[in-house]
Amino acid sequence: MNGQRIVSSAHLASEKGASLSEYEFGLIIANNAFNRWMLHCAKASGVNDMTPLDILVVHHINHRERAKRLADICFVLNIEDAHTVNYSLKKLLKKDLVEGEKVGKEMFYKTSEEGRTFCARYREVREGCLIDSLKNLNVSPEQLTEYARYMRALASLYDQASRAAASL
């Protein structure tokens, strides 16, 4: 390549932050592709009319087969707006993918039998359509794990910067 940077907003790609602008553009298109993938995978798994957040929430609730509170879901998924997760939970309850149980003052959510079946089908579709494609990238599982570590570290930098910007 000729040294041309691939960014979405050239006005943000100053010499000081050009590589960050490249990363952000990659993150934007990866996020949009991932969201589109989740929607199609969910549909192929037999459930329509879900948002990416609905899909993330049902999978997290299914994680380790332990009931989760709204606050737990928001914390793990790094979602600040709890009302968006609460809305997803209401939709998932209506679709019979999750069940709620009140314990004291707290509501705990777990996947229903239908929710567990959906998660299992989603896994099958994911493995059939996505996992084998990784071989084409010549990326080892260890490298992919390292990329994930970098993304989580960069996410924490964005969280810190967000707090700093909110205090301005």
C-alpha positions as CSV (number, residue, x, y, z in Angstrom):
1,M,0.0,0.0,0.0
2,N,1.1,3.6,-0.5
3,G,1.0,4.7,3.1
4,Q,-2.6,5.9,2.7
5,R,-4.5,5.6,5.9
6,I,-8.0,4.0,5.9
7,V,-10.2,6.0,8.2
8,S,-13.8,7.1,8.4
9,S,-13.2,10.7,9.4
10,A,-10.1,12.2,8.0
11,H,-10.5,15.3,10.1
12,L,-9.9,13.2,13.2
13,A,-6.8,11.5,11.7
14,S,-4.2,14.0,12.8
15,E,-0.5,12.9,12.8
16,K,-0.9,12.4,16.5
17,G,-3.9,10.1,16.3
18,A,-3.8,8.6,12.8
19,S,-3.3,5.0,13.8
20,L,-6.1,5.3,16.4
21,S,-8.4,6.6,13.6
22,E,-7.5,3.5,11.6
23,Y,-8.3,1.3,14.6
24,E,-11.6,3.1,15.2
25,F,-12.6,2.6,11.5
26,G,-11.8,-1.1,11.8
27,L,-13.8,-1.2,15.0
28,I,-16.8,0.5,13.3
29,I,-16.9,-1.8,10.4
30,A,-16.2,-4.9,12.5
31,N,-19.0,-3.9,14.9
32,N,-21.5,-3.5,12.1
33,A,-20.4,-6.8,10.5
34,F,-20.7,-8.5,13.9
35,N,-24.2,-7.1,14.5
36,R,-25.3,-8.2,11.0
37,W,-23.8,-11.7,11.6
38,M,-25.6,-12.1,14.9
39,L,-29.0,-11.2,13.4
40,H,-28.6,-13.6,10.5
41,C,-27.3,-16.4,12.8
42,A,-30.2,-15.9,15.2
43,K,-32.6,-16.0,12.2
44,A,-31.0,-19.2,10.9
45,S,-31.3,-20.6,14.5
46,G,-35.0,-20.1,14.3
47,V,-35.6,-16.8,16.1
48,N,-36.7,-13.6,14.3
49,D,-37.1,-10.0,15.3
50,M,-34.2,-9.8,17.6
51,T,-31.7,-7.0,18.0
52,P,-28.0,-7.5,18.5
53,L,-28.5,-6.5,22.1
54,D,-31.2,-9.1,22.6
55,I,-28.9,-11.8,21.2
56,L,-26.0,-10.7,23.5
57,V,-28.3,-10.7,26.5
58,V,-29.8,-14.2,26.0
59,H,-26.3,-15.6,25.4
60,H,-24.9,-14.0,28.6
61,I,-27.9,-15.2,30.6
62,N,-27.3,-18.7,29.3
63,H,-23.6,-18.4,30.2
64,R,-22.6,-21.0,32.8
65,E,-26.2,-21.8,33.5
66,R,-26.5,-19.3,36.4
67,A,-29.3,-16.8,36.9
68,K,-28.3,-13.2,36.4
69,R,-29.5,-9.9,37.6
70,L,-30.0,-6.9,35.4
71,A,-27.0,-5.2,37.0
72,D,-24.8,-8.3,36.4
73,I,-25.7,-8.3,32.7
74,C,-25.0,-4.6,32.3
75,F,-21.7,-4.9,34.1
76,V,-20.3,-7.9,32.2
77,L,-21.5,-6.5,28.8
78,N,-20.2,-3.0,29.7
79,I,-23.6,-1.4,29.1
80,E,-24.3,1.9,30.9
81,D,-27.9,2.3,29.9
82,A,-29.7,-0.4,32.0
83,H,-33.0,0.5,30.5
84,T,-31.9,-0.9,27.1
85,V,-31.0,-4.2,28.7
86,N,-34.3,-4.2,30.7
87,Y,-36.2,-3.7,27.4
88,S,-34.3,-6.6,25.9
89,L,-35.2,-8.7,28.9
90,K,-38.9,-7.9,28.5
91,K,-38.7,-8.9,24.8
92,L,-36.9,-12.1,25.7
93,L,-39.5,-13.0,28.3
94,K,-42.3,-12.5,25.7
95,K,-40.4,-14.8,23.3
96,D,-40.1,-17.4,26.1
97,L,-36.3,-17.4,25.7
98,V,-35.7,-16.4,29.3
99,E,-37.6,-16.7,32.6
100,G,-37.5,-14.4,35.6
101,E,-37.6,-15.2,39.3
102,K,-37.9,-12.7,42.0
103,V,-35.5,-13.3,45.0
104,G,-36.1,-10.7,47.7
105,K,-36.2,-7.4,45.9
106,E,-34.1,-8.6,42.9
107,M,-35.2,-10.2,39.7
108,F,-33.0,-13.0,38.4
109,Y,-33.1,-14.2,34.8
110,K,-32.2,-17.6,33.4
111,T,-32.7,-19.2,30.0
112,S,-35.8,-21.2,29.5
113,E,-35.7,-24.6,27.7
114,E,-36.5,-22.8,24.5
115,G,-33.7,-20.3,25.2
116,R,-31.2,-23.1,25.8
117,T,-32.3,-24.7,22.6
118,F,-31.9,-21.4,20.7
119,C,-28.3,-21.0,22.1
120,A,-27.4,-24.5,21.1
121,R,-28.7,-24.0,17.6
122,Y,-26.9,-20.6,17.4
123,R,-23.7,-22.4,18.3
124,E,-24.3,-25.0,15.6
125,V,-24.9,-22.3,12.9
126,R,-21.9,-20.4,14.2
127,E,-19.6,-23.4,14.0
128,G,-20.9,-24.3,10.5
129,C,-20.7,-20.8,9.0
130,L,-17.9,-19.0,10.9
131,I,-15.4,-21.1,12.8
132,D,-14.0,-22.9,9.7
133,S,-13.6,-19.5,8.0
134,L,-10.9,-18.6,10.5
135,K,-8.6,-21.1,8.8
136,N,-8.6,-18.8,5.8
137,L,-7.1,-16.0,7.8
138,N,-4.1,-18.1,9.0
139,V,-4.8,-16.9,12.5
140,S,-4.1,-19.4,15.3
141,P,-6.4,-19.7,18.3
142,E,-3.6,-18.2,20.4
143,Q,-3.3,-15.2,18.1
144,L,-7.0,-14.6,18.3
145,T,-6.9,-14.7,22.1
146,E,-4.1,-12.1,22.0
147,Y,-6.2,-9.9,19.7
148,A,-9.1,-10.2,22.1
149,R,-6.8,-9.1,25.0
150,Y,-5.8,-6.0,23.0
151,M,-9.4,-5.2,22.3
152,R,-10.3,-5.4,26.0
153,A,-7.4,-3.3,26.9
154,L,-8.3,-0.7,24.3
155,A,-11.9,-0.8,25.6
156,S,-10.7,0.1,29.1
157,L,-8.8,3.1,27.6
158,Y,-12.0,4.3,25.9
159,D,-13.9,3.8,29.3
160,Q,-11.3,6.0,31.0
161,A,-11.4,8.6,28.3
162,S,-15.2,8.6,28.4
163,R,-15.1,9.4,32.2
164,A,-12.6,12.1,31.5
165,A,-14.7,13.7,28.8
166,A,-17.8,13.5,30.9
167,S,-16.1,15.6,33.6
168,L,-15.2,18.4,31.1
